[in-house]
């Protein structure tokens, strides 16, 4: 028993590292392809097309990887409706909570003259482009790359889902850590590490919630919608308050 546990632990560490490297590769590939496509005439302020191409490339490669793994290892990545009753319940509660947080946060920022400053004008093209990116690509790409892929592979590697407390599992925590790494700017040569600690805490918390929902509903759909809606509400909240106060 101890030998089996040790082997699975070592396998989990190896898979975690491979997942990190895979996600790093996906990000680099997305940036590389985006750099090859001339889009400045569509998006002169570089605020949504590059990110859209980047995420689309990540999504396509991740889907290919998932297709191969699902065939080779007979894995279920929950590309299905799953438990619709639970999914709709969690999605509704989450969306209401995030909407209230967005209003409260932007109200506080407005009262303290700390509303976001954007490097692009808030015209129709930029607003529609950025919100469209948030709605259509952030959730679909990031939940598949940072939730479905790692949670499923880690569960398979461990041989089972490992509960930590209540609905929180080890594979969800590890996937949230990978999600946090994606929000950190770092390099080995030269050695640098830059992080917005509020963003890290937010990413970890949101990632954990969405990971739990993924496992409880047995569907990636609801985490995708939660992720997309939260990004639209947060980004759109900034736009709305700036339009109201300036």
C-alpha positions as CSV (number, residue, x, y, z in Angstrom):
1,X,0.0,0.0,0.0
2,X,2.8,2.5,1.0
3,X,4.7,1.6,-2.2
4,X,1.6,2.2,-4.3
5,X,1.0,5.6,-2.6
6,X,4.6,6.6,-3.1
7,X,4.5,5.7,-6.8
8,X,1.3,7.6,-7.3
9,X,2.7,10.6,-5.4
10,X,5.8,10.6,-7.6
11,X,3.7,10.2,-10.7
12,X,1.5,13.1,-9.6
13,X,4.6,15.3,-9.2
14,X,5.8,14.4,-12.7
15,X,2.3,15.0,-14.2
16,X,2.0,18.3,-12.4
17,X,5.4,19.4,-13.9
18,X,4.4,18.2,-17.4
19,X,1.1,20.1,-17.1
20,X,2.9,23.2,-16.2
21,X,5.3,22.8,-19.1
22,X,2.3,22.1,-21.4
23,X,0.5,25.2,-20.3
24,X,3.7,27.2,-20.7
25,X,4.0,25.9,-24.3
26,X,0.4,26.7,-25.1
27,X,0.9,30.3,-24.0
28,X,4.1,30.6,-26.0
29,X,2.5,29.1,-29.1
30,X,-0.5,31.5,-28.7
31,X,1.8,34.5,-28.5
32,X,3.9,33.3,-31.4
33,X,1.0,32.8,-33.8
34,X,-0.6,36.1,-32.7
35,X,2.7,37.8,-33.6
36,X,2.5,36.4,-37.2
37,X,-0.9,37.8,-38.0
38,X,-1.3,41.5,-39.0
39,X,-4.3,42.8,-37.1
40,X,-3.5,46.4,-36.5
41,X,-6.1,47.7,-39.0
42,X,-8.8,46.0,-37.0
43,X,-7.4,46.7,-33.6
44,X,-5.1,49.7,-33.7
45,X,-4.9,50.0,-29.9
46,X,-3.9,46.3,-29.5
47,X,-6.6,45.6,-26.9
48,X,-8.5,42.5,-28.1
49,X,-7.4,40.9,-31.3
50,X,-4.0,39.7,-30.1
51,X,-5.5,38.2,-27.0
52,X,-8.3,36.6,-29.0
53,X,-5.8,34.9,-31.4
54,X,-3.6,33.9,-28.4
55,X,-6.5,32.2,-26.6
56,X,-7.9,30.6,-29.8
57,X,-4.6,29.0,-30.5
58,X,-4.3,27.7,-26.9
59,X,-7.8,26.3,-27.1
60,X,-7.3,24.5,-30.4
61,X,-4.1,22.8,-29.2
62,X,-5.6,21.9,-25.9
63,X,-8.6,20.3,-27.5
64,X,-6.3,18.3,-29.7
65,X,-4.4,17.1,-26.7
66,X,-7.6,16.2,-24.9
67,X,-8.9,14.3,-27.9
68,X,-5.7,12.2,-28.0
69,X,-5.7,11.6,-24.2
70,X,-9.4,10.7,-24.2
71,X,-8.8,8.0,-26.8
72,X,-5.4,6.7,-25.5
73,X,-6.3,6.7,-21.8
74,X,-10.1,6.4,-22.1
75,X,-10.6,9.6,-20.0
76,X,-13.8,11.6,-19.6
77,X,-13.1,15.4,-19.6
78,X,-16.8,16.1,-19.0
79,X,-17.6,17.8,-22.3
80,X,-21.3,17.3,-21.5
81,X,-24.2,19.0,-19.7
82,X,-23.7,16.9,-16.5
83,X,-25.9,17.7,-13.5
84,X,-28.0,20.5,-15.0
85,X,-29.8,21.3,-11.7
86,X,-26.6,21.8,-9.8
87,X,-24.9,23.6,-12.6
88,X,-27.6,26.2,-13.1
89,X,-27.8,26.7,-9.3
90,X,-24.1,27.2,-8.9
91,X,-23.9,29.5,-12.0
92,X,-26.8,31.7,-10.8
93,X,-25.4,32.1,-7.3
94,X,-21.9,32.7,-8.6
95,X,-23.0,35.3,-11.1
96,X,-25.1,37.2,-8.6
97,X,-22.2,37.3,-6.1
98,X,-19.7,38.4,-8.7
99,X,-22.1,41.1,-9.9
100,X,-22.5,42.5,-6.4
101,X,-18.7,42.4,-5.8
102,X,-18.1,44.2,-9.1
103,X,-20.6,47.0,-8.2
104,X,-19.2,47.3,-4.7
105,X,-15.6,47.3,-5.9
106,X,-16.1,49.9,-8.6
107,X,-18.2,52.1,-6.3
108,X,-15.3,52.1,-3.8
109,X,-12.8,52.8,-6.6
110,X,-15.0,55.6,-7.9
111,X,-15.4,57.2,-4.5
112,X,-11.6,57.1,-4.0
113,X,-10.8,58.3,-7.6
114,X,-9.2,54.9,-8.3
115,X,-11.1,53.7,-11.3
116,X,-9.1,51.7,-13.9
117,X,-7.1,53.6,-16.5
118,X,-7.1,52.0,-19.9
119,X,-4.5,52.4,-22.7
120,X,-7.2,52.6,-25.3
121,X,-10.3,54.8,-25.9
122,X,-13.6,53.4,-24.7
123,X,-15.3,53.6,-28.1
124,X,-17.8,51.0,-29.5
125,X,-15.1,48.9,-31.3
126,X,-12.9,48.5,-28.3
127,X,-15.7,47.9,-25.8
128,X,-17.4,45.3,-28.0
129,X,-14.0,43.7,-28.9
130,X,-12.7,43.4,-25.3
131,X,-16.1,42.3,-23.9
132,X,-16.5,39.8,-26.8
133,X,-13.1,38.4,-26.0
134,X,-13.9,38.0,-22.3
135,X,-17.3,36.4,-23.1
136,X,-16.3,34.0,-25.8
137,X,-12.7,33.0,-25.3
138,X,-11.5,33.5,-21.8
139,X,-13.8,31.0,-20.1
140,X,-13.8,28.5,-22.9
141,X,-10.0,28.5,-23.2
142,X,-8.8,28.9,-19.7
143,X,-11.3,26.4,-18.1
144,X,-10.3,23.7,-20.6
145,X,-6.6,24.4,-20.2
146,X,-6.5,25.1,-16.5
147,X,-9.4,23.1,-15.2
148,X,-10.6,20.2,-17.3
149,X,-7.1,19.1,-18.5
150,X,-5.2,19.1,-15.1
151,X,-8.0,17.9,-12.9
152,X,-8.8,15.0,-15.1
153,X,-5.2,14.0,-15.6
154,X,-4.2,14.4,-11.9
155,X,-7.3,12.3,-10.8
156,X,-6.3,9.6,-13.3
157,X,-2.7,9.7,-12.0
158,X,-3.7,9.5,-8.4
159,X,-6.0,6.7,-9.1
160,X,-8.9,8.5,-7.5
161,X,-10.1,12.0,-6.4
162,X,-8.3,12.9,-3.2
163,X,-10.5,14.9,-0.8
164,X,-8.8,17.5,1.4
165,X,-11.9,18.9,3.1
166,X,-15.6,18.9,2.2
167,X,-15.8,19.4,-1.6
168,X,-12.1,20.6,-1.9
169,X,-9.8,18.0,-3.5
170,X,-6.1,17.9,-4.0
171,X,-6.4,17.9,-7.8
172,X,-8.5,21.1,-7.7
173,X,-6.0,22.8,-5.5
174,X,-3.1,21.8,-7.8
175,X,-5.0,23.0,-10.8
176,X,-5.6,26.3,-9.1
177,X,-1.9,26.6,-8.4
178,X,-1.3,26.1,-12.1
179,X,-3.8,28.8,-12.8
180,X,-2.0,31.1,-10.4
181,X,1.3,30.5,-12.2
182,X,-0.4,31.7,-15.4
183,X,-1.0,35.1,-13.7
184,X,2.6,35.6,-12.7
185,X,5.3,37.3,-14.7
186,X,8.6,35.4,-14.3
187,X,11.8,34.4,-16.0
188,X,14.8,32.3,-15.2
189,X,17.4,34.4,-17.1
190,X,17.5,36.9,-15.6
191,X,15.7,35.6,-12.5
192,X,12.6,37.8,-12.1
193,X,9.2,37.4,-10.4
194,X,6.4,39.9,-10.6
195,X,3.0,39.3,-9.2
196,X,-0.1,41.3,-8.3
197,X,-1.0,39.6,-5.0
198,X,-4.7,40.6,-5.2
199,X,-4.9,39.0,-8.7
200,X,-3.1,35.9,-7.4
201,X,-5.5,35.4,-4.5
202,X,-8.5,36.1,-6.7
203,X,-7.3,33.6,-9.3
204,X,-6.7,30.9,-6.7
205,X,-10.1,31.4,-5.1
206,X,-12.0,31.6,-8.3
207,X,-10.1,28.7,-9.8
208,X,-10.8,26.5,-6.7
209,X,-14.6,27.4,-6.8
210,X,-14.7,26.6,-10.5
211,X,-12.8,23.4,-10.0
212,X,-15.2,22.2,-7.4
213,X,-18.1,23.0,-9.7
214,X,-16.4,21.1,-12.5
215,X,-16.2,18.0,-10.3
216,X,-19.6,18.3,-8.7
217,X,-21.5,18.9,-11.9
218,X,-19.4,16.6,-14.0
219,X,-19.4,19.2,-16.7
220,X,-16.9,21.9,-18.0
221,X,-19.8,24.0,-19.3
222,X,-20.7,25.7,-16.0
223,X,-17.1,26.7,-15.0
224,X,-16.7,28.1,-18.6
225,X,-19.9,30.2,-18.1
226,X,-18.9,31.3,-14.6
227,X,-15.4,32.3,-15.8
228,X,-16.8,34.2,-18.8
229,X,-19.5,36.0,-16.9
230,X,-17.2,37.0,-14.1
231,X,-14.7,38.5,-16.5
232,X,-17.4,40.4,-18.4
233,X,-18.9,41.7,-15.2
234,X,-15.5,42.9,-13.9
235,X,-14.3,44.4,-17.1
236,X,-17.7,45.8,-18.0
237,X,-18.1,47.3,-14.5
238,X,-15.0,49.3,-15.1
239,X,-16.3,50.6,-18.4
240,X,-19.7,51.4,-17.0
241,X,-18.4,53.4,-14.0
242,X,-16.0,55.4,-16.1
243,X,-18.8,56.3,-18.5
244,X,-21.0,57.3,-15.6
245,X,-18.4,59.4,-13.7
246,X,-16.3,60.9,-16.6
